[in-house]
Amino acid sequence: MGVRTRLRVLDSTASNSGHNIPSTSGPTVTVRETFLRGGRGVHDVEAPQVHLSHGRALVQETVSGSSSQAAISQVGAVIDSAPPEAIVSPSKHAYKRQRTFERWQRLLPALIKPYMDLLSDTQSLRNMMPMEFASECCECCRYARLLTIDVVRFNKFERISLWASDCRPAAQQLISSGLFPCAPVHPTLAVDIRMLDFVTRLFLRVSPNFTAWCGALEDFLRSQGYKLVGQDPLRRRFGNALQWFDSLQDATNIHIKSILGNTREQICAEALRGPPGPPTRTLEDNPTGTEDTISSESAPVQNASVDMGNTDETEFGGHRKRPHDSDQTDHAHGEGDERPLNRPSEYLRARCPVCFGGKFDRENKRLTWSDVIVCLDANFTQRHRTSKRDPGRKHPDSFFLDEEEVEEVERRVDSLRDKPSAKKKAKTSESQEDDRMEPGMRVSKAVLDGCGSSFTAAQEFVSKVVASGYDVTGLMAILCRHNRPLFVVNMTTPGERQHYAIALVEKLFKHLPDFVEVGLLYDVGCQLERSCFKWDFLSEYLDRLTFAISVFHAFGHQWACQVIYHPRKCVGFGLSDGEGAERLWNSIQRLIAYTRVAGYHLRMYTLDSRLHFVNEESLLRMGAWIRRKIVLSNEKRSQNVKILESCGTDVAVLREQWSEQVFTQTQPLPSQSKNKGKHAVEECIRLRQALGVLKKKMKVLEDTITDKGAAMYEIAAAQVDLPKAVDDYNKATDQLRKKESLLGVDQKTQLRRLIDNAYIQKSANARALKSRLRQRLQARKFELDRLERCYRKKRNDERLDEHTNNSIKRRDPGIQQLAQKYNKLVGEMRDLIILKKAPKHAVAPDVIDTKILFNLDVDDAIWQDIGLSYDEGPSEAPPPPWLADENVRKGIQSMLEVDRCDEEDERLSVEIASLREWFKEEWEVLLETMKAAGTW
């Protein structure tokens, strides 16, 4: 540990030519600087010592001549020669902090039992504990020391003296008396544990501010006549005491959980071995996620040190695996255990007992749809400034994913993506391609591209923040539908990269049985699903994963995307809104200023503590949350049932109309192209040539059948093939007729003369524009339907309406530009007709009136294809009921709302049962543990 400066002193008998290494057999003396762990009284049997400051010493070593060459090669560089590599030394302050950190890590496990005894003796700090200290020097210990310690209480400042020794460390004596030291070995300040507990609970509700608290405390004590010596007598020492008191509390909680976990395993093992026991012991099979950080109750001290990440090999500023990543998590998700999980891991059950605490049956699903609903979101306000990292104090039950784990996912994502071909395609070539459906997706490519360009979150390489000067640019979290965080990851890129979301989703599935289905709500869920199908991300989980978009962000997506991904239209999501992360970010926003400048690991520890506090508070309010959801579901159902009854349309008809609407509005749309007319003409020419081939084939088959000299097998084969040839000919004829009717030509027209015809090109582009414009107007109308429903609304609904209205207004100029472009094409087509450069009998389409563009009346020109279709004249088919009939449209919306309310009621009933089952199991485990400990 520390810096080793090695000097080699050559014997006078050695050859001394320059800096040559001596080759004689004479002795070599090496002076080595080292750090002493046991103080100045420790003797080195190898050589005398010269003691330096800060626990350092110079050790002289004599090496025999036969091994001098080997020794020289090991000790390093000769004096005045260049070293083989630079030796970086930590500063004096950094070294001191690291040494203090390691001492605390070794000491904390030994403090768990005294602290638990204190809680028991004082009835959870309700009563005062008498101070009992060693008043005499311990004779059995060699290094005893008399300490004078200042004691700070709520209403008193006093000074005490005690003897600290190896058998009775000062920290243990102080904790047994209700005090906590500011230093692990020789403290100069001790703080009342009740005060520390109060400040801890206070700082969970406000931004931590040691300066303000200590300043107020100093002023309060001085006002009572106490004299505090020094310019800053409390702040540093009080901060150290509070920091490590928090670590002691967390280590104690983990110790208690491990004992309960051992009892849970024993009960389940008994249930698996023997016949079914009494009802009091009916637990789930194989709860393999038991937190296993402490292996046995008989050795809490040694294992508790592992909980705190205490390893002597830890390097300064290094990273270690947290307990739930090394032991607890690996067992939780079956890594190293071939047996599959039968229920979610204990980690998830502790995070949300409502979602993961009930019974999970591989044979009988507890829900018709997704078993669990979670949401993803990122936040770029929780940044951290780049600085030298503080000692690695980590929370024993952390929410954060390891950096190495995230980096591994990032490398895998980058390797799966075909980077060179990502940006080679020019924008012009994209615009010349017709819209299409991508493999696995339910909406077209153009719709997905529109959603991707609307959200910065979907554009991975677009910066959301200035990354310069920050080693962490934000947080991304995955939460259950009860707004309880499950996992969190530090983002280090300026944009919202997909590998963070993939890492969180993979981590979640590793803690779940292989039969549990998950519904995922994400701001850009459509883009994440697109990437999963395109690049083969999450391939082993896709069959159990359903994507949707968060309610508040849904109205920024294209309408076709909302039809598929909106949680109010997507089967199985009930009334889940996916906005729990926004509530989480709001609950920790007070920490932004503090965590931005705090140490790297202190920031993570503070966030972990606040997230645990959020979950604890949420669990206390879970009953009220469920009741509020039941009331909301009943209100929505009653409102929409009345609308369903008033619309006068059967539910079966409404479902059929909804299916037709989804099918129609998610179809790919044609696009414009300067060669579209040419391609249409070439297609007609190809079909005419195919007709000629089919006609010749029919003639050959007919001649074979009528040929008297043909063999019987030839006649039989011709009779079999002729009906198919006739059918193919008729189909090709119909297809050619439709193609030619769209071009406005007949069979006598020479198509080759129309290949470069400008009118044909403009007509094809006008059809594509009008189809796209019609789709955009329909989507706008359906988005406005939410705003036009005027029954009583709550504050959240008003916010959504405001957001929807703003999103619609942002898209209105684009719709008007499409209409203007269409009218321009119509004008150019009319000019070509006047100049007689159009096909015979060509009719110009009607111009669209942009002033009444958004009215969408049934008789508007937007629905008529005059001049664009020549098959049977102008289309007289009325718009479908799901578009034109107001009652049908209202009925479809109410039907979907009632379906979501039914889903919500079913999920709430399962969640209520899960909460009861979880509480029953926890109570049984607690009773068994108390009986085994003899405290019941």
C-alpha angles and dihedrals in degrees: 000000000000133000121327115204109190123196123185117210112198122219116250090240093060122100109262110197108149111300098329116145110250115253097190124105094242120124123274122213118210124193113204128187115218142159123252119223098187101050131247094314095068112107125210112216092202101061144344118277135230109204119220132183125286095030096301128136140182113233120198116212127187117209122198119241095247091059099032094102092054091045091051091052090052103046096058135228127012119242112280091014123112113262117241092237137005117267112216114205123199115237121260091254093048092048092050092050092049093049091049090048092053092048091052091048091055093044102046098073089056090053096056096082096046089049093050090048089051092052090049096046095046096040093246094324093308092124131046118254117222114241113247118175136166105267097183134053114264111243096198094059121070098205108050120152135192111232129196109206132186113224122208121199134165093266105013143056115194142157125233136181128215140165114244120199140155093269094045110030117197093240093058093047092050095048091049086056094049097261133114123212127231093220132036100233114014108017122185096191133043124188128207107259090222089059091048091049090051093049091047091055091044093052090052087065101038136031110282110257114172093172094057094044095047092044091053091045093051091049091048093051093045090052087059092053100261116139118221113193121218139037094271105015101163116019103081097037094042090050091052092049093049093047095054094039087060089051090051091052092050092046089051092051091051090049091053092046091051091054091050089047091054090052091049091053092049093051092048091046090053090049090052095046104045139033119293109293130215118301091260090072103044101126131159118279116261107353089196094173096075111144101250103182092123113045101197140012091230094067108039095146099057095043093044088061088059089051090059092051095249112170126152090216092061111127124216110276092002128140126243132186114260119236094253090050097048107033111000099040096043090055091041097061097032101256105157090009116094094197111098120235116262093194137009118293121270087249091063093039088057092047095053120359090182094061100032107017101082133078119295117196122195092206102039118041113219091215133037091227135023113348094213133026119204135170134214129210141158130219124198098187094075095077131149128215118236112258141136109295120251122227112298102260104163133184111254091224102036127176093206125103116230117262090234091055093052092046091052090054090048092053091048093049092049092049092052093051120083097226100180094058096044098088104017095095113092121230091240092059090051092052092050093058122087117244113267144176116260118222112281095004127117097206129055129264094250092055092049091048090052092051091047093054092047096060127056088204089065092054102076098187096047110100119238094181139018103265096194111111095014127099090187118039099183149315134272120196138184114213136181120243090266090068092252115140116236105176134001131196132196113236116215099178127083091234133056099260119197095230090074091058091044091051091052094047092048090049090052094051091049088062094049132076115257093251099055115107121211132206112208124202114196134160090241099024091145091058093047092052090047091054091047092056094039099047100023096247118166088007095160092051104039094094088059097041128087119190127213137157127247115263097238092050097038095088091061089064127085114273093246088055091050091052089061105028106031107113091223089058099034115090117243103024098095112188095332109136103189093226097113091108091060088057090048093052089049091053093054099037090104088068095060097095095040098047094043092069101025121103116283096250094035088057092053092046091051092049091047091052092049092048091051089050091051090053093047092051091045092053091054089054096041094104091053090047092054092046091051090051091050091052091047092050092050092049094050093046095051092049095049096042088059090052091048091053093048096049091067096216125122116248091235090057091048091052090050091049091048091053090051091048093051091047094048098043096047096051118115115260127224118249135211124264136168088228098044094102091046091051091049091052092047089051090054091050091050091050091050090052090049089051090054091052092048091048091053090048090053090049092052092050092048092049090050092053093049095042108107092199095055120111119254094244090052091052091047092050091048091051090053095048099042099074091051091048091051091049092050090049093052093048092049090048092053091046092050092048092053093048093049092046090056088053093047095238135118135215094273092058118105099236094194089067089057097053093097096027111140094208093056090051094049092045092054092047091047090054091051092048094048092048091051092045091050091052093049092051092049091050091050091051093052092048090053092053089079091057093047094058099096105187119124113302133198127224094265091051090051091053091050091049091051091049091047093050092051092049092050092049091051090057097045096084090055091053091050091050090054090052092049092049090050092050090050091054090048090053091051090049090053091051091052091051090052090049089049092239093125129085117276115280092013113161123204117235122244120266116246115237105231092198092068095029095119097047094083097197118179093247096047119128089242090079096047121085097197109161093012100073123043099175101099102351122262114355111255097179110125121233114271119267093250087063106032105030111080093197092053091050093050090045092053092051093048091045090055092048092051090049091053091049090053090051091048092051092050092049093046091053090052091047092051090052090047092053091051093047092048093049091047092052093046090050092050092049091048092051093048091049092050091049091051090049092048094239097115 
